[in-house]
Amino acid sequence: MSARHVAVDVLTGFLGSGKTTLLKHALAHGLQGKPVALIVNEIGDIGIDGRVVTGLNYVEKMVELSSGCICCSIDEYRFDMAIQEIVETVQPHLIVIESTGLANPEPLAYRVKSAGLHLDAIITVVDAENVERFLGETEVAGAQIAAADFLVVNKTDLVTPAAVARVRKRLARLNARALQFETVRGAIGADVLFATDVAAHRERATEPRAGSQHLANDAFTSLLYRSRVPLDQPAFEHALEHLPPDVIRAKGIVRLVDRDWHCLFNVTCGRVELGWLKLGDAQDENQAVFIGRDLGRHRAAVLAALAACERPLDRREP
């Protein structure tokens, strides 16, 4: 299995926000038995977090990094080698990197992509009770929020509904792009955060009668796009960058005009990523899934925008 096929989620959040609790819940309830590899980063000589998440059936391999921040203590070569070993020995469905609470996730995201991996999402857990204090005392708390694709407002049981509303408004000012969720003790569905149902919907794209499907949480719906006509890359990138805000996730593999390799694309809360796969003639069909809220009203427009990117072989512009 190539590292390029493996998705990576970066789980971050300031000290005590509840990252490990959320991760443990997600692994136990939402990953549907698919193999997951964990990289757990803990500052200090004893990795407490690593002890918490071990013993879960879905975790095929865990690498624990102690005595320093993963962004600072491991050079790119060793990071790439460690990732490649995980991919070759475990063949995971997903790699989750839980960073230390003091880490800025941006350098880690850059390192993931430099290693040839597919960055699925940056998930930042926020302590609803203490976020204002953390933002006032340290810059990294703000950086973690600004980098997020998903913001999980945790510990909402410890504050009033009015306080939760103020926190959400504050987070929206710091990161208007990210989708926000509320949770108590990290109990939140993993399907959208960790893209588990995205993979399931992509698999359904090969079924003859696949159609719009519903996700279990938050009234998310999906729509599928399939076509055997190659796409114009500039037009396709423009279409992805101008998807309706209700589209939370989009993933797929498409063929582009004058490209020998297939394009593996990912859209997460407006952040567009393109990667490349050497599939040859093994896959001659474009397959993509779009997930969001109330996508029925956007279906015609999204499919029309994608159809406008198609360039039939006998009708390409000179």
Secondary structure as UniProt FT lines:
FT   HELIX           3..5
FT   STRAND          7..13
FT   TURN            15..16
FT   HELIX           19..29
FT   TURN            32..33
FT   STRAND          36..42
FT   HELIX           48..53
FT   TURN            54..55
FT   TURN            57..58
FT   STRAND          59..66
FT   HELIX           70..73
FT   HELIX           76..90
FT   STRAND          94..98
FT   TURN            101..102
FT   HELIX           105..114
FT   TURN            115..116
FT   STRAND          118..127
FT   TURN            128..130
FT   HELIX           131..137
FT   HELIX           139..147
FT   STRAND          150..154
FT   HELIX           156..158
FT   HELIX           161..174
FT   STRAND          179..182
FT   TURN            185..186
FT   HELIX           190..193
FT   TURN            194..195
FT   HELIX           196..204
FT   TURN            205..206
FT   TURN            208..209
FT   TURN            218..219
FT   STRAND          220..227
FT   HELIX           233..241
FT   TURN            245..246
FT   STRAND          247..254
FT   TURN            257..258
FT   STRAND          262..268
FT   TURN            269..270
FT   STRAND          271..277
FT   HELIX           280..282
FT   STRAND          286..293
FT   HELIX           295..297
FT   HELIX           299..307
FT   TURN            308..309
FT   HELIX           313..315
//
